[in-house]
């Protein structure tokens, strides 16, 4: 999945020359062969490299604080979301729902690399949710729907249907 994410990110960033990726190990860690030296290893390392190649530095955060938050979420993606068990996914969604309560995006008010990689990371979790479960995680669902409608983000992933109206109006139903 990481290779498709990286190819999709390339397209989104408008990079003209396609990069050559491979994977290594059981976990299929992505590699990017660099002509100037050893290969770059890992989703986050390669994704940040692509952003710098595209000269889209704002995608890594506008301020020092935003850059730190973006980096934190990139680490969260590879340490918590990748290979997350179905049982643990509810805990992840609950935490993200709380975090996104007063946020438009993961870091600041505009799309960053953190949004793209977290979106890709939780996509399998969101696909598995019923409409009622999506309501439980309304902040995550709102953010997720916003990101999936950003032009060029969802290249390789199917669209997830999100209802705009609440199904249940009170807790008694």
Secondary structure, DSSP 8 states (H G I E B T S, - for coil): -HHHHHHHHHHHHT--S---EEEETTTTEEEE--TTSS-EESHHHHHHHHHHHTT-GGGG-SSHHHHHHHHHHHHHIIIIITT--HHHHHHHHHHHHHHGGG-SSSSTTS--HHHHHHHHHHHHHHHT--HHHHHHTHHHHHHHHHHHTSTTT-TTS------SS-S-SSTT-
